[in-house]
């Protein structure tokens, strides 16, 4: 039982904070949840399905608020989701050592951080359409690794959308939120097909994550400027990068 772990109450206090931070930029927060669970020595077989379950609720909440504010681009979402959904299901069925992959991904996120800080130049006002092959390739690769590791993929998709000028900041957040939701659902289905079950404590974590997700989604979609969302995303990327490289 996770409740038997030392300082489990500290874990429960930190969880909604992570959900708040990630939901504010349209993310589900799986990479943050996985990092937190690792720090508190939660069993690996519990981490992956629990992170995906939390993603469903937090990313779903984030999508609702961003959609309500009119930031959702259906065509952009479908460009990636068509390939990501079946690949996330496939990735969810596979159990492999992902340590090397996490290190590589953590390093790659540093480049996304530099772009968000305009180190690579200012963000262009010109928006390009995603070509069919680009959407299938990017969506498929992110979807597979999302299911494999237990994340929704938004932490990867958002920087790609912005780096390649496929959408604006809040548009990327809205698309990423639903992208995370469908990938998490597919990845979780893939895990269930192999006989993996959820820990009963997971539902307590869901309740706390929803609270943080509601607040984060509201402030991210309504109250914060594009500049505020950008720096919030930088914080998320830095946290994810550190977690992937060091944990």
C-alpha positions in Angstrom: 0.0 0.0 0.0 1.3 3.5 -0.9 -0.2 4.9 2.3 2.3 2.8 4.3 5.3 4.7 2.7 7.2 7.1 5.0 5.9 10.7 4.7 3.1 9.7 2.3 1.2 12.8 3.4 4.0 15.0 2.0 3.6 13.2 -1.3 -0.1 14.0 -1.2 0.6 17.7 -0.5 3.0 18.0 -3.4 0.8 16.2 -6.0 -1.8 18.9 -6.5 1.0 21.5 -6.9 2.4 19.5 -9.8 -1.1 19.1 -11.3 -1.6 22.9 -11.1 1.7 23.7 -12.8 1.2 21.3 -15.7 -2.5 21.9 -16.2 -1.7 25.6 -16.5 0.1 25.0 -19.8 -2.3 22.2 -21.0 -0.3 19.3 -19.8 -1.4 16.3 -17.8 1.7 16.2 -15.6 2.8 12.5 -16.0 6.5 13.3 -16.1 6.1 15.2 -12.8 4.0 12.5 -11.2 6.6 9.8 -12.2 9.4 11.9 -10.8 7.5 12.4 -7.5 6.6 8.7 -7.2 10.3 7.8 -7.9 11.4 10.1 -5.1 9.0 8.4 -2.7 10.0 4.9 -3.8 6.6 3.8 -5.1 6.8 0.5 -6.9 7.5 0.8 -10.7 4.6 -1.4 -11.6 2.3 1.1 -9.9 4.0 4.3 -11.3 3.2 3.9 -15.0 -0.6 3.2 -14.8 -1.1 5.7 -12.0 0.6 8.5 -14.0 -1.5 7.7 -17.0 -4.7 7.7 -14.9 -3.9 11.1 -13.4 -3.2 12.4 -16.9 -6.7 11.5 -18.0 -8.3 13.7 -15.3 -5.8 16.6 -15.3 -5.4 16.9 -19.1 -9.1 16.5 -19.5 -9.7 19.4 -17.2 -7.1 21.5 -19.0 -8.6 20.8 -22.4 -12.0 21.8 -21.2 -10.9 25.3 -20.1 -8.7 25.9 -23.2 -11.5 24.7 -25.5 -14.0 26.9 -23.8 -11.7 29.9 -24.4 -11.6 29.0 -28.1 -7.9 27.9 -28.4 -8.5 24.4 -29.8 -7.4 23.7 -33.4 -9.1 20.5 -34.4 -7.1 20.0 -37.6 -3.8 20.4 -35.8 -4.9 17.9 -33.2 -6.0 15.3 -35.7 -2.7 15.7 -37.6 -0.9 14.0 -34.6 -3.6 11.9 -33.0 -4.4 9.6 -36.0 -1.0 7.9 -35.6 -0.4 8.5 -31.9 -3.4 6.6 -30.5 -2.6 3.1 -31.9 1.1 3.6 -31.2 0.4 4.6 -27.6 -1.6 1.4 -27.2 1.3 -0.6 -28.6 3.8 1.2 -26.3 1.6 0.5 -23.3 1.8 -3.2 -23.9 5.6 -3.2 -23.9 7.8 -3.3 -20.7 11.4 -2.3 -21.3 14.2 -0.5 -19.5 13.7 3.2 -20.5 16.6 4.7 -18.6 18.7 5.5 -21.7 15.7 6.9 -23.4 14.9 9.2 -20.5 18.4 10.6 -20.5 18.2 11.3 -24.2 14.8 12.9 -23.9 15.9 15.0 -20.9 18.8 16.4 -23.0 16.5 17.1 -26.0 14.2 19.1 -23.7 17.0 21.5 -23.0 16.8 22.7 -26.6 13.1 23.3 -26.2 13.8 25.3 -23.1 16.3 27.5 -25.0 13.7 28.1 -27.7 11.0 29.1 -25.2 13.5 31.6 -23.7 14.1 32.9 -27.3 17.7 31.8 -27.2 17.2 30.5 -30.8 15.4 33.6 -31.9 12.1 35.2 -31.3 8.8 33.3 -32.0 7.6 34.0 -35.5 4.1 35.2 -36.2 4.0 33.0 -39.3 2.1 29.7 -38.8 2.7 26.8 -41.1 0.3 23.9 -41.8 1.4 20.5 -40.7 2.0 18.2 -43.6 0.4 14.7 -43.5 3.7 12.9 -43.2 4.9 15.2 -40.5 1.8 14.7 -38.4 2.0 10.9 -38.8 5.7 10.7 -38.0 5.7 13.1 -35.0 2.4 11.8 -33.6 3.4 8.1 -34.1 6.8 8.5 -32.4 5.5 10.5 -29.5 2.5 8.2 -29.0 4.7 5.1 -28.9 7.1 6.5 -26.3 4.1 8.0 -24.4 2.6 4.5 -23.9 6.1 3.0 -23.3 7.1 5.3 -20.5 3.7 6.3 -19.0 3.4 9.9 -20.1 0.9 11.6 -22.4 3.4 13.2 -24.7 2.4 16.8 -24.3 5.8 17.7 -22.8 7.3 16.8 -26.2 4.5 17.9 -28.6 4.1 21.5 -27.2 7.8 22.4 -27.9 7.6 20.8 -31.4 4.5 22.8 -32.3 6.1 26.0 -31.3 9.6 25.3 -32.6 8.2 24.4 -36.1 5.6 27.3 -36.0 2.6 25.0 -36.3 0.6 26.9 -33.7 0.5 29.7 -31.1 1.3 29.2 -27.4 -2.2 28.6 -26.1 -3.3 26.8 -29.2 -0.4 24.4 -28.6 -1.6 24.0 -25.0 -5.2 23.2 -26.1 -4.0 20.6 -28.7 -1.5 19.1 -26.3 -4.1 18.7 -23.6 -6.4 16.5 -25.7 -3.4 14.8 -27.3 -2.3 13.8 -23.8 -5.8 12.6 -22.9 -6.1 10.2 -25.9 -2.6 8.9 -25.6 -3.0 8.3 -21.9 -6.3 6.4 -22.5 -4.7 4.3 -25.2 -1.5 3.6 -23.2 -3.6 2.7 -20.1 -5.7 0.4 -22.3 -2.6 -1.3 -23.6 -1.4 -1.9 -20.0 -4.8 -3.3 -18.9 -4.6 -5.7 -21.9 -1.4 -7.2 -20.3 -3.1 -7.7 -16.9 -1.8 -4.6 -15.1 -4.2 -3.2 -12.4 -4.4 0.1 -10.5 -3.6 0.5 -6.8 -6.5 1.6 -4.7 -4.6 4.6 -3.5 -4.5 5.9 -7.1 -8.1 7.2 -6.7 -7.2 9.4 -3.7 -4.4 10.8 -5.9 -6.9 11.5 -8.7 -9.0 13.6 -6.3 -6.1 15.7 -5.3 -4.8 16.1 -8.8 -8.2 17.3 -10.0 -8.1 20.1 -7.5 -4.7 21.3 -8.7 -5.7 20.7 -12.3 -8.9 22.8 -12.1 -7.0 25.8 -10.6 -4.1 25.5 -13.0 -6.4 25.1 -16.1 -8.5 28.1 -15.1 -5.5 30.5 -14.5 -3.6 29.2 -17.5 -6.5 29.6 -20.0 -8.1 32.8 -18.6 -5.8 34.8 -16.4 -2.3 34.4 -17.7 -0.9 36.2 -20.7 1.0 34.4 -23.5 4.2 35.6 -21.9 3.1 34.1 -18.5 2.2 30.8 -20.2 5.6 30.7 -21.9 7.6 31.1 -18.7 5.3 28.6 -17.0 6.0 26.1 -19.8 9.8 26.8 -19.3 9.4 25.8 -15.6 7.6 22.6 -16.7 10.3 21.7 -19.2 13.2 22.4 -16.8 11.5 20.2 -14.1 10.9 17.4 -16.7 14.5 17.6 -18.0 16.0 17.4 -14.5 13.8 14.5 -13.7 14.5 12.5 -16.9 18.3 13.0 -16.6 18.9 12.6 -12.9 16.1 10.3 -11.6 
